[in-house]
Amino acid sequence: MRRLLSVPIWNGFTLWNMRHERNLPYWPLERLRELQSRRVKEMVAFAYEHVPHYREAIDSLGLTPADVRTAEDLAKLPIVEKNDLLLSPECFMSRGSRTGNALRVESSGTSGSAKSIYQDRRALFVALAHGQRQRQVLGQFVGRNLAYREMTGARPNSVHEQIRKYYEMHSWTPKRIDLNRQILPMIGVSMEEQVTRINRFRPAVIRGYGSYLGALFRHVSERGITIEKPKTIVYGADVMPEVDKELIESEFGIPVLSTYQAVEALRIGFQCEHRRGFHLSIDDVAIRVVDDNEEDVAPGGRGHLLISNLTNRATVLLNYRLGDIVTLGESPCPCGRTLPTIDRIEGRSDDLITLPSGDPMHACVVLQRLQSASGVVQVQLVQETMQRFVIRAVGKTAADRKRAEEELVANLKSTVGRVAVSVAWMDDIPRTAGGKVKAVISDCLPPRQ
């Protein structure tokens, strides 16, 4: 009965939020900024009233919610680091967010530590509606906006799968216009079998992790395997190496697009038909790009991305360091969209290990098992050879390390097979020169010609 009541409500809500999707990316920038500022004010006022971290932060700075009125004003708030969220997630949750109206989304943990983010129902369906921006772009490659075949490479219980199930539970789309979707499993299936499934399903669009899709098509090319070519490939979550993107577009003739999203913010940016950068959904998020001194960089500058989610009122994140290094756009896109752009994202492009069989496996498949070990806060997997691994682990103070080590070793072996594994306990996982944590370091990836 509850589902029968909620379906028409959320279908109507989604359609209402889709009403401007065709035109909003082309609105005058001043109008878009006004919309963003209104949502900034609403979210800051909500956070002050309902979220412990922001009430304490605003009070301690001698501010009031009225002092934060625009995206630029968010710089007045302290930066939230990933460890702040990881160690004290309850401080960023609004009252009532553990109710049935919020979905607990589990991240893949490709930064070395998994996160649980609560997304409220309203934010989830706003994200569904705003996905039409990218759908309009895809329609130019696929030839239609509705009712095409889409295959998604995903691990079991991926963020994609969690959210898709939620949509299916609380909304309904007529079969004649809905996408025909199928999952392409990333674990337990060889690349040859994955190609067989693609050929059988004949998708118009294939989605997935950039590094993994790049490895899949490189595998196909190197072995001369016949594959049913989709109209386009869309990657996200990590970066596809340029050499793989060039191979897919030149050898296979498949245009490659990308989206930018995270478990902390479901809609950040999307690529248009020119595929030169990412148009930012500034009605969903406010962004800042700062240098190492936490000063805002100018257009064309490179720095750390800070995001403020303007739609989700379950886990509230304002001025949050996402962990990516990006370069701000500095010139209008020839497509005519007025949304600000990011020219480049320096995300993780090497989140792969090589199995003893020679097949690559994406980090998220392995890390999901390792992070489930009791007492473990963060892990880094180092592959020294195809048969030898080191797990660097950060544990909780009172963790039973012997038990945790046994679980880590057993979980890795159950995922990758019979390999040699050692565990090294650390106070902190070392960061790269760019300030990021690499969850996977592999010394035996196949060369990329």
N, C-alpha and C positions, 0 to 999 in steps of 0.2 A: 504493500500500500504506500509506504514512504517513497519508494522509487517511482510509482505511478504519479505521485504528486510532484516530485522534484523534477522529473524529466521535462514537462512543458515549461516549468519556471526557468530552468537553465538553458533550454533551447531558445526561449525568448530572450533571455539575457545575452546569449552569444550573438544572436541575430542583431540585437540592438547595438552591441559593441562592434559589429561588422559594418555598420551603416556608412562609416566614413573611410573604410579601408582602401577603396579604389583611389580616393582623392587626397587623403591625409598626407601621404609622403610628398605631395607636391604643394602643400599649403605654403604661404609665405613664412619664412623662418620666424618672424616676429609673432605670428599667430601660434606656431608650434611652441615657442618659448613661453608664451602666456599660458598655454595649456600645461606645460611642464611646471611652471611656477605655482600654479594653482594646486597641482598634485604634490609638490614639495611641501607647501604650507599645510596641506591636509595630513600628509604622512608624518611630518614632524610633530604636529599637534597630537596626533594619535599616539605616536611613540612616547611622548612626554607623559601622556595620561595612562598608558597601559603597559609600557615596557620598562622594567627596572633600570637597565643600563642607561637608557637615554634620559630618564628623569634625573638620575644621579649625575650624569655627565653635564647636562644643561644647567642644573643647579650649582654644581661645583665651579662652573665657568662664569657664574653670575649672569647667565642669559635667561631669556624666556623663549618659548616657541615662536613668538612673534618676531624674534631677531633673525630667524631663518626663513626667508621668503622666496629665495631663488636657488638655482643649482649652484651658483657661485657662493652663496651664503653657507652651503654645507661645509665649506672649508673651516667654518668656525667650530665645527664639532671634531672631536678626536678621531683619528683613524682607527678603525677596527681591524685587527689582524686575524688571520685564520686561526691562530692558536687561541685567541680570545673566544672565538666561537666554539672551537674544539673542546676546550677545557671547561667552559661555562655556558653551554647552549641555552640553559634555562634563563639566563640573564637577558637574552634577546627574544624571548618568546612572550607574546602578549597574553594577557589573561584570557582563558577560554580556548587557547589554540590547540589544546589536546582533545577537544571535542570531536565529534564525528564530522564537523564541517571542515576539518583540515586534513590534508594528506601528508603523512610522514614520508618524505622522499629520501632514499638512501643513495648517496653519491657513490661513484665507482672508486674513488680514492686514488686517482692517478697522480695526485700530488704527494702521495705517501701516507695520507691519513684520510679515512672515510668520514663523511659528515652526514648528519641527519638534519634535514631542513623541513620544517613544516610549511606547506603551501596552503593558504586558505582557498576555499572553493571559488570565491570571486576571482582571485588572482589566476587560478587555473583556467577559468573560462574566458577571462580577458586574454590570456595567452593564446587560447584556442582561436579566438576571434582575430587577434592581431597576426596570427600565422598566415592570414590571407595576403599580407604584403608579399611574402615570399611566394605564395601560390600564384600570384599574378605574374611573377617573373618566370616561374616554372612553366606556366601555361604557354609562354612564348617558345619554349623548347619542346614541350610535350605535344602541343597542339590543342590542348583542352585544360580546363581548370578543375574538372571533376571526373570521377569514375574512371580513373586510370589505375594501372597496377604499380604498386610501390613495394619494394623489398628493402628491409632494414637489417643490416648486420648488427647483432646485439648479443650481449652476454645474458645468461639467465637472470631474471629480475632486474634488468637494466632500468635506468631512469625512464627511458622511452616506454618500456613495457609497463612500469608502475603507473605512469600518467595515462597511457592509453587505456588501461583497464579502468581507471577512475572515470575517464570520459564515457566509456561504454556503460558504466554503472549508472551515471547520473544524466546522460543525455541520449538522444537517438537521432540517427541520420538515415534517411531513406536509402535503401540499397541501390537504387538506380543512380544516385548521385554520389554515394560514398566511395572512397578509394577501396580498391581490392588490395588488402595488405597481407604481407607474409614476412615472417622473421627468417633471417639467414643466420643460423647459429654460429657463434664464434668459438665454440668449444665442443670437442668430441666429434668433429666432422672435418675430414681432410679438405684441402683446397680443391682437389678434383671433385669431391662430392658437392662442395659448395657451388662449383661451376655447373655441375649437373642439375642442381636445384634451380639455379638462375636460368638455365636453358629450358627447364621444364615450365617455370612460372612466366618467363618472358616479361620481366618488369619494364615499365617505361622509365621508372626512376629507381636508382639504388642509393640508399643512404647508409651512413656508418661513420666509423672513426677514419680520419684521413690517413693515418699511417697504415691502418689495416687494409683499407681499400686499395691504397697504393701498392702494398705488398701483394695483394691478390692479383691485380692486373699485371704486375711485373712477373709474377709466377706464370700467368697465362701466356704472356709474351715470350718468356724465356723457353717455355716448353712447347710452344706452337699449338696450344689448346684452342679449340673452337669455342667461342662464347657468344651467346645471344646478346647483342649490344643494346643497352638501354638508350633512351633518348638523352638522358643526362645523369650525372652522378652528383650527389650532394653530400658533402662531408662536414663534420663538426666535431666537437669535443677535444680534438687535437689537430695538429697541422699536417697536411699532406706534403711530403717533400716535393720541391719544385720539379725534380727529375722525374718523379712518378706522375705528377700532373701533366708534364709535357708529353710523356709517353702515352698517357690515356687520350689526350687531346689530339696528338699528331698521328700515332700509330693506329688507334682505334676510332678516331674521329668522334669522340664523345665529349661534349662540353662539360667542364667540371665547375660546380658552384660550391660555395661554402656558406654556412650560417654561424652565428656567434651566440652562444647561450651557455648557461651554467646552471647547476642545481640551485645556486643562490639567486639567479635571475633568469627566468625562462625565455625572455626575449631581450637580447642586447642589440644584435645587428644582423643584417642579411646582405648578400650580394645581389646586385641587379644584373641585367643582361650584359653589361660591359665587364663585369667580374674583375674590377680593378681594386676594390676595397669593400668596406662594410658600411652600409647606411645604418645609423644608430637610431633605435626606436626611443627617442628622447621623451615620449609620453609614458613609456614604461620604466625607463631608468634615467637617472642623472649620472653623468660620468665626469670624473676629473682625471687628468693625466699629470703626474707629478714626478719631479726628478728625485735624486737621492737625498736632497735636502728638504723634500716634501713641499717644494714650490711648484706651482702650476707651470706647465710648459706651454709655449705658444704653438699655434697651428704649424704643422710640419715637424714639431718636436717629438722626441721619443722619451718614454718614461713608464712609470708604474700605473696601472689602471686601477682607479678607485670607483666603485659603483654604489649607487643608492637605489634600492628597489622601491619604486613608487606605487606598486600594486599589491604586494603581499603583506598582509597584516597578521600573519601567524608568527613566523620567524622574521623579525624586522631587522634589516641591515641597511645602515646609512653610513656613507663614507667608509666602505669596506674594501680592503685591498684584496682584489681577486687573485693576484699572483701572476698575471700576464704582463709582459712588456709590450707596449704598442706604440705605433707612430700615428699621430693625429693627421688627418687630412688637412690640406690647406687650399684646395681649389674646388670649385663646383664640379659635380659629376655631369658628364655629357648626357646622361639619361634624363635630366631635368628635375630629379627629386631634390628637395631642399633639405632633407634630413642631413645633419652633420655626418662626417665620415671618419673612419679609421682606415688609414692606408695599409697598415701591416700589423699583424699579430704575431709575436714571437712566442707562440705556445710550444707545447711539447710535440716534437715530430719524430721522436725515436722511442716511443713507449712500446717496444717490441722485444721479445726474447726469441731465441731459436730453440725449438724442441730437439731432442736427440734424433727424431725422424728427419730433421731438416726443415720442417714447416715452421713458420713464424706464429707466435701467439701474442695477442695484445695484452698489455700489462694489467688492464682492468680485470681480466679473467683470473689472473694469478693473485693480484692484490686483494681481491674480494675475500679469498680464502685466508690469506695471511692475516688480514686485519680482524678476522673473527677469533683469533687466538686470545685467550683470557689474559687480561692485564697488559695488553699491548696498546700503546698510544699511536705509534707511528712506525712505519717500516720502509726500508729501502732494499731492493733486491739487486744484487750484483751477480751477473753471469760472467764467470771467468773463462769457462769453456762450455761446450755443449753439454758436458756431463758434470760440471762443478759450479755450485752456487754458494754465495754468502748472503745471509739475511742480516742486515743491520737493523736493530730494533731499539726503540725507546719504550721503556716500560713504566707503568705506574709505580709509585713509591713502594706500595705494599704488595707488588705483584710476586707471585710464585714463579720465579724465573725458570726453574727446572721444568715445571709443568708447561709453561709458555713455550719453552724451547721444543719440547716434545710435540706440542701442537703445531708449531710453525713448521718443523721438519715434516711431520706427517701430512700437513695440508699442502705443502709444496709438492711433495712426492705424489700425492693423490691427483694433482693437477697436471704435472709435467712428466711424470714417469720415474723410472729408477735412475736417480742422479745422486751425486754426493752433495751434502748440504751441511754448512756450519752456520752458527748463529753468533753474531758479535753484538753485545749490548753497548749502547752509547747514551750519553746524556742528550745529545742533539744530532740530528742528521745533517751532515755538512751541506752548505748551499753552494750553488754555482756563483760565478762572478757576477751574474745578473741578479743574484739574490733569491733564486728559486731553488726548490728542492726537487731533484730528479728522483722519481720513485723507482726507476729502473735504469741500471747501467749495464749494458751488454757489450762485451768485447768480441762477440762472434756473430754479428749480424751479417747477412749476405751483402757483398759489395753492390753499390748502386752505380751502374755504368752511366 
